[in-house]
């Protein structure tokens, strides 16, 4: 009996930590493209998250800020950028760059309007923390969080850790603080917030690049580009359909006989 158990246990093998089948790699790439798409849901969650975060900063309430970070979708395009770097896909990198640029503009706009409309004037403790952040420590925090986020994205059974990662990576607070700094005309807050946002962005991108490389994602560029092109074609088709629907029907406006 013991010999049989020993024989069975010797046959048990464990997969390497950083191993992903082609199906898993393609599923991950496809899901990242879908989740980072700037559709109505993405823009709604982004705007709501920045709005609530801005209120939390102005109220000096860290609990509100943490709650707002849970619904922010900003982590998805950053991971998509890291994947694009690994696959050396120019299309993926440009797509992620456009999405992040749009995210930055919308986030700053929402926070600026929010701070302006409520006539913000108090420099709270939460805002003071963003004027002179420890960039060195924040980089390592964002790098570690980026590793967990990328790993969880590939390994679906560990995806429950993503909400915690969203909180750890301080992306939304500095984004919201940029708009607040413009409303308060604070150069110190503006510089600190921009630097913190860029450092966190860099940390997550580098971490995701490392993890996706270890998982062997460099060989799925063709599949990734195919999905991006399909997305663009679908968007163009929807645009043409809307334009067609907006055009008046000739039968509704018959031309008078000459």
C-alpha positions in Angstrom: 0.0 0.0 0.0 2.8 2.4 0.9 4.7 1.4 -2.2 1.6 2.2 -4.3 1.1 5.6 -2.6 4.8 6.4 -3.2 4.5 5.4 -6.8 1.4 7.6 -7.3 3.0 10.6 -5.6 6.1 10.3 -7.7 3.9 10.8 -10.8 2.4 14.0 -9.5 4.0 16.9 -11.3 3.5 20.6 -10.7 3.4 23.2 -13.5 6.1 25.9 -13.4 4.9 29.1 -11.8 5.3 31.1 -15.0 3.7 28.8 -17.5 0.8 29.6 -19.8 -0.6 27.6 -22.7 -1.3 29.3 -26.0 -5.1 29.3 -25.2 -4.4 31.1 -21.9 -2.2 33.7 -23.6 -4.8 34.4 -26.3 -7.6 34.6 -23.7 -5.5 37.1 -21.7 -4.7 39.3 -24.7 -8.3 39.2 -25.9 -9.7 40.1 -22.4 -7.3 42.9 -21.9 -8.3 44.4 -25.3 -12.0 44.1 -24.3 -11.6 45.6 -20.8 -9.4 48.5 -21.9 -11.8 49.6 -24.6 -13.0 53.1 -24.1 -16.7 52.3 -24.4 -19.5 53.8 -22.3 -18.9 51.6 -19.4 -15.2 52.4 -19.2 -15.8 56.1 -19.4 -18.6 56.0 -16.8 -16.6 54.0 -14.3 -13.5 56.3 -14.9 -15.5 59.5 -14.4 -17.3 58.2 -11.4 -14.1 57.0 -9.8 -12.3 60.3 -10.4 -15.3 62.3 -9.2 -15.5 60.4 -5.9 -11.8 60.5 -5.5 -11.8 64.2 -5.9 -14.4 64.6 -3.3 -12.4 62.3 -1.0 -9.3 64.5 -1.4 -11.2 67.7 -0.7 -13.1 66.1 2.2 -9.8 64.7 3.6 -11.4 61.3 3.8 -9.1 58.4 2.9 -12.0 55.9 3.2 -13.8 57.6 0.3 -10.7 57.6 -1.8 -10.1 53.9 -1.2 -13.6 53.1 -2.2 -13.4 55.1 -5.4 -10.2 53.3 -6.4 -12.0 50.0 -6.4 -14.1 50.9 -9.5 -11.4 52.6 -11.5 -10.7 50.8 -14.8 -7.4 52.6 -15.4 -5.3 49.5 -14.6 -6.5 47.7 -17.8 -5.0 50.0 -20.5 -1.7 50.1 -18.5 -1.5 46.3 -18.5 -2.4 46.4 -22.2 0.6 48.7 -22.8 2.9 46.3 -21.0 1.6 43.4 -23.1 2.2 45.5 -26.3 5.8 46.2 -25.3 6.4 42.4 -24.8 4.8 41.5 -28.1 6.6 44.4 -29.8 3.3 45.4 -31.4 3.2 49.0 -32.6 -0.6 48.8 -32.9 -1.0 47.7 -29.4 1.3 50.3 -28.0 -0.3 53.1 -29.9 -3.8 51.9 -28.9 -2.9 51.8 -25.2 -1.2 55.2 -25.5 -4.3 56.7 -27.0 -6.5 55.2 -24.3 -4.2 56.4 -21.5 -4.1 59.9 -23.1 -7.9 60.0 -23.2 -8.1 58.7 -19.7 -5.7 61.4 -18.5 -7.7 64.2 -20.2 -11.1 62.9 -18.9 -9.7 62.4 -15.4 -8.2 65.8 -15.1 -11.3 67.4 -16.6 -13.7 65.7 -14.2 -11.5 66.6 -11.2 -11.0 70.2 -12.3 -14.7 70.8 -12.9 -15.6 69.1 -9.6 -13.1 71.2 -7.6 -14.1 74.3 -9.4 -17.9 73.9 -8.9 -17.7 73.2 -5.2 -15.3 76.2 -4.9 -12.5 74.2 -3.3 -10.0 76.3 -1.3 -8.8 74.2 1.6 -5.5 72.3 1.2 -6.3 69.1 3.0 -3.9 66.6 4.5 -4.5 64.2 1.7 -3.5 66.8 -0.8 -0.4 67.8 1.2 0.7 64.2 1.0 0.7 64.5 -2.8 2.8 67.6 -3.0 6.0 65.8 -1.9 5.6 62.1 -2.4 8.4 59.6 -1.8 8.8 58.6 -5.5 11.4 56.0 -4.7 9.1 54.0 -2.4 6.1 54.5 -4.6 7.9 53.1 -7.6 8.7 49.8 -5.7 5.1 49.7 -4.4 3.7 50.1 -7.9 6.2 47.6 -9.3 5.2 45.0 -6.8 1.5 45.7 -7.3 2.0 45.5 -11.1 3.6 42.0 -10.8 0.6 40.8 -8.8 -1.9 42.4 -11.2 -0.2 40.9 -14.3 0.1 37.5 -12.7 -3.5 37.6 -11.6 -4.6 38.6 -15.0 -3.0 35.5 -16.5 -3.9 33.1 -13.7 -7.7 33.4 -13.5 -7.8 31.5 -10.2 -5.9 34.4 -8.5 -8.0 37.2 -10.0 -9.7 37.9 -6.6 -6.5 39.9 -5.7 -7.2 42.5 -8.4 -9.3 44.8 -6.2 -6.5 44.9 -3.7 -4.0 45.7 -6.4 -6.3 48.5 -7.7 -6.1 50.1 -4.2 -2.3 49.5 -3.8 -1.5 51.2 -7.1 -2.1 54.9 -6.5 -3.2 55.9 -10.0 -6.5 57.6 -9.5 -5.6 59.9 -6.5 -2.7 61.7 -8.3 -4.8 61.9 -11.5 -7.6 63.6 -9.6 -5.1 65.8 -7.7 -3.8 67.1 -11.1 -7.3 68.6 -11.8 -7.5 69.9 -8.2 -4.1 71.6 -8.5 -5.3 73.5 -11.5 -8.4 74.6 -9.7 -6.3 75.7 -6.7 -3.5 77.1 -8.8 -1.0 75.1 -6.8 2.3 74.4 -8.7 3.6 72.2 -5.9 0.5 69.9 -6.0 0.6 69.8 -9.8 4.3 68.8 -10.0 3.9 66.2 -7.2 0.8 64.7 -8.6 2.2 64.4 -12.2 5.4 62.8 -11.0 3.6 60.4 -8.8 1.2 59.4 -11.6 4.1 58.8 -14.0 6.1 56.9 -11.4 3.2 54.6 -10.7 2.5 54.2 -14.4 6.2 53.3 -15.1 6.2 50.8 -12.2 3.2 48.9 -13.4 4.3 48.9 -17.1 7.7 47.6 -16.2 6.3 44.9 -13.9 3.7 43.8 -16.4 6.5 43.6 -19.1 8.5 41.3 -16.9 5.6 39.0 -16.0 4.2 38.8 -19.5 7.7 38.0 -20.8 8.2 35.2 -18.3 4.8 33.8 -19.3 6.0 33.7 -23.0 3.6 36.2 -24.4 6.1 37.5 -27.0 4.8 35.0 -29.6 1.2 36.1 -29.8 1.7 39.4 -31.6 -0.2 38.2 -34.7 -3.2 37.3 -32.7 -3.1 40.5 -30.7 -2.9 42.7 -33.8 -5.7 40.7 -35.4 -8.0 41.4 -32.4 -7.1 45.1 -32.5 -7.8 45.3 -36.2 -11.1 43.5 -35.7 -12.0 46.1 -33.0 -11.1 49.0 -35.3 -13.2 47.4 -38.1 -16.2 47.0 -35.8 -15.9 50.6 -34.6 -15.8 51.8 -38.2 -18.7 49.7 -39.2 -20.7 51.0 -36.3 -19.8 54.6 -37.2 -20.9 54.1 -40.8 -24.1 52.6 -39.6 -24.8 55.6 -37.5 -24.1 57.9 -40.4 -26.3 55.9 -42.6 -29.2 56.1 -40.1 -28.7 59.9 -39.7 -29.0 60.4 -43.5 -32.6 61.4 -44.6 -34.4 58.8 -46.6 -35.0 60.1 -50.2 -38.4 58.5 -50.1 -39.4 60.7 -47.2 -38.6 63.8 -49.2 -39.6 63.2 -52.8 -38.4 65.7 -55.3 -41.1 67.8 -57.0 -41.6 67.1 -60.7 -40.0 69.6 -63.0 
